[in-house]
Amino acid sequence: METLRSCQYFNIYLSEHDVEIIPHQAPSFATSSYYLILAQQVPQDLHVIFNCSTFDHIDSGGLGTLILFHNNLAHLNQPVTLREIHPKVMKKLKTAHLQQLFHLEELP
Protein backbone atom coordinates (compact mmCIF):
# COMPACT_ATOMS: atom_id res chain seq x y z
CA MET A 1 0.00 0.00 0.00
CA GLU A 2 1.39 3.38 -0.90
CA THR A 3 2.31 5.85 1.77
CA LEU A 4 -0.38 8.43 2.47
CA ARG A 5 0.33 12.13 2.74
CA SER A 6 -0.59 13.89 5.96
CA CYS A 7 -2.41 17.26 5.70
CA GLN A 8 -5.34 15.64 3.88
CA TYR A 9 -8.75 14.34 4.70
CA PHE A 10 -9.52 10.86 3.48
CA ASN A 11 -12.80 9.33 2.48
CA ILE A 12 -12.30 5.65 3.20
CA TYR A 13 -14.74 3.19 1.76
CA LEU A 14 -14.53 -0.41 2.84
CA SER A 15 -15.78 -2.99 0.38
CA GLU A 16 -16.12 -6.70 0.96
CA HIS A 17 -12.78 -7.48 -0.63
CA ASP A 18 -10.47 -4.51 -0.24
CA VAL A 19 -9.90 -1.06 1.20
CA GLU A 20 -10.07 1.89 -1.13
CA ILE A 21 -8.51 5.08 0.18
CA ILE A 22 -9.68 8.15 -1.67
CA PRO A 23 -7.98 11.54 -1.05
CA HIS A 24 -10.53 14.21 -0.24
CA GLN A 25 -10.32 17.99 -0.61
CA ALA A 26 -9.17 19.52 2.67
CA PRO A 27 -8.31 22.97 4.00
CA SER A 28 -4.62 23.76 4.09
CA PHE A 29 -4.63 23.88 7.89
CA ALA A 30 -5.42 20.17 8.19
CA THR A 31 -2.03 18.80 9.18
CA SER A 32 -1.08 15.88 11.36
CA SER A 33 1.76 13.47 11.94
CA TYR A 34 -0.68 10.56 12.03
CA TYR A 35 -2.38 8.56 9.34
CA LEU A 36 -5.49 6.48 9.50
CA ILE A 37 -6.24 3.11 8.02
CA LEU A 38 -8.93 0.63 8.91
CA ALA A 39 -8.35 -2.91 10.01
CA GLN A 40 -9.56 -5.33 7.38
CA GLN A 41 -11.89 -7.14 9.79
CA VAL A 42 -14.66 -4.54 9.87
CA PRO A 43 -18.19 -4.42 8.44
CA GLN A 44 -18.23 -3.79 4.73
CA ASP A 45 -20.67 -0.90 5.14
CA LEU A 46 -18.23 1.09 7.27
CA HIS A 47 -17.72 4.61 5.99
CA VAL A 48 -15.23 6.84 7.75
CA ILE A 49 -14.38 10.48 7.19
CA PHE A 50 -11.21 11.25 9.10
CA ASN A 51 -10.22 14.79 9.98
CA CYS A 52 -6.47 14.35 10.36
CA SER A 53 -6.05 17.68 12.11
CA THR A 54 -8.41 17.14 15.03
CA PHE A 55 -9.43 13.46 15.08
CA ASP A 56 -12.95 14.66 15.74
CA HIS A 57 -15.02 13.65 12.71
CA ILE A 58 -15.60 9.94 12.42
CA ASP A 59 -18.87 8.45 11.26
CA SER A 60 -19.46 4.75 11.16
CA GLY A 61 -22.04 2.43 9.71
CA GLY A 62 -20.93 -0.19 12.24
CA LEU A 63 -18.32 -1.01 14.82
CA GLY A 64 -14.74 -1.40 13.66
CA THR A 65 -11.11 -1.17 14.69
CA LEU A 66 -9.32 2.13 14.33
CA ILE A 67 -5.60 1.92 13.60
CA LEU A 68 -3.27 4.91 13.43
CA PHE A 69 0.13 5.08 11.81
CA HIS A 70 2.85 7.56 12.65
CA ASN A 71 4.42 9.19 9.61
CA ASN A 72 7.93 8.01 10.47
CA LEU A 73 6.95 4.53 9.31
CA ALA A 74 8.27 3.90 5.84
CA HIS A 75 5.16 1.97 4.82
CA LEU A 76 1.66 1.50 6.10
CA ASN A 77 2.05 -2.26 6.38
CA GLN A 78 3.12 -2.08 10.04
CA PRO A 79 -0.06 -1.78 12.11
CA VAL A 80 -0.01 0.10 15.40
CA THR A 81 -2.45 -1.13 18.01
CA LEU A 82 -4.52 1.18 20.15
CA ARG A 83 -2.26 0.42 23.12
CA GLU A 84 0.72 1.72 21.14
CA ILE A 85 -0.85 5.05 20.22
CA HIS A 86 0.79 8.01 21.91
CA PRO A 87 -1.13 9.02 25.07
CA LYS A 88 -1.76 12.54 23.72
CA VAL A 89 -3.38 11.10 20.63
CA MET A 90 -5.39 8.64 22.70
CA LYS A 91 -6.59 11.57 24.80
CA LYS A 92 -7.77 13.36 21.68
CA LEU A 93 -9.56 10.24 20.52
CA LYS A 94 -11.18 9.67 23.88
CA THR A 95 -12.40 13.25 24.17
CA ALA A 96 -14.17 12.88 20.86
CA HIS A 97 -17.36 10.84 20.50
CA LEU A 98 -15.53 7.69 19.47
CA GLN A 99 -16.41 5.46 22.39
CA GLN A 100 -19.81 4.99 20.77
CA LEU A 101 -18.22 3.96 17.48
CA PHE A 102 -15.05 2.11 18.41
CA HIS A 103 -13.82 0.07 21.34
CA LEU A 104 -10.89 2.03 22.76
CA GLU A 105 -8.67 0.23 25.25
CA GLU A 106 -7.19 2.10 28.19
CA LEU A 107 -3.48 2.78 28.00
CA PRO A 108 -1.46 1.09 30.77
C-alpha positions in Angstrom: 0.0 0.0 0.0 1.4 3.4 -0.9 2.3 5.9 1.8 -0.4 8.4 2.5 0.3 12.1 2.7 -0.6 13.9 6.0 -2.4 17.3 5.7 -5.3 15.6 3.9 -8.8 14.3 4.7 -9.5 10.9 3.5 -12.8 9.3 2.5 -12.3 5.7 3.2 -14.7 3.2 1.8 -14.5 -0.4 2.8 -15.8 -3.0 0.4 -16.1 -6.7 1.0 -12.8 -7.5 -0.6 -10.5 -4.5 -0.2 -9.9 -1.1 1.2 -10.1 1.9 -1.1 -8.5 5.1 0.2 -9.7 8.2 -1.7 -8.0 11.5 -1.0 -10.5 14.2 -0.2 -10.3 18.0 -0.6 -9.2 19.5 2.7 -8.3 23.0 4.0 -4.6 23.8 4.1 -4.6 23.9 7.9 -5.4 20.2 8.2 -2.0 18.8 9.2 -1.1 15.9 11.4 1.8 13.5 11.9 -0.7 10.6 12.0 -2.4 8.6 9.3 -5.5 6.5 9.5 -6.2 3.1 8.0 -8.9 0.6 8.9 -8.3 -2.9 10.0 -9.6 -5.3 7.4 -11.9 -7.1 9.8 -14.7 -4.5 9.9 -18.2 -4.4 8.4 -18.2 -3.8 4.7 -20.7 -0.9 5.1 -18.2 1.1 7.3 -17.7 4.6 6.0 -15.2 6.8 7.8 -14.4 10.5 7.2 -11.2 11.2 9.1 -10.2 14.8 10.0 -6.5 14.3 10.4 -6.0 17.7 12.1 -8.4 17.1 15.0 -9.4 13.5 15.1 -13.0 14.7 15.7 -15.0 13.7 12.7 -15.6 9.9 12.4 -18.9 8.5 11.3 -19.5 4.7 11.2 -22.0 2.4 9.7 -20.9 -0.2 12.2 -18.3 -1.0 14.8 -14.7 -1.4 13.7 -11.1 -1.2 14.7 -9.3 2.1 14.3 -5.6 1.9 13.6 -3.3 4.9 13.4 0.1 5.1 11.8 2.8 7.6 12.7 4.4 9.2 9.6 7.9 8.0 10.5 6.9 4.5 9.3 8.3 3.9 5.8 5.2 2.0 4.8 1.7 1.5 6.1 2.0 -2.3 6.4 3.1 -2.1 10.0 -0.1 -1.8 12.1 0.0 0.1 15.4 -2.5 -1.1 18.0 -4.5 1.2 20.2 -2.3 0.4 23.1 0.7 1.7 21.1 -0.8 5.1 20.2 0.8 8.0 21.9 -1.1 9.0 25.1 -1.8 12.5 23.7 -3.4 11.1 20.6 -5.4 8.6 22.7 -6.6 11.6 24.8 -7.8 13.4 21.7 -9.6 10.2 20.5 -11.2 9.7 23.9 -12.4 13.3 24.2 -14.2 12.9 20.9 -17.4 10.8 20.5 -15.5 7.7 19.5 -16.4 5.5 22.4 -19.8 5.0 20.8 -18.2 4.0 17.5 -15.0 2.1 18.4 -13.8 0.1 21.3 -10.9 2.0 22.8 -8.7 0.2 25.3 -7.2 2.1 28.2 -3.5 2.8 28.0 -1.5 1.1 30.8 
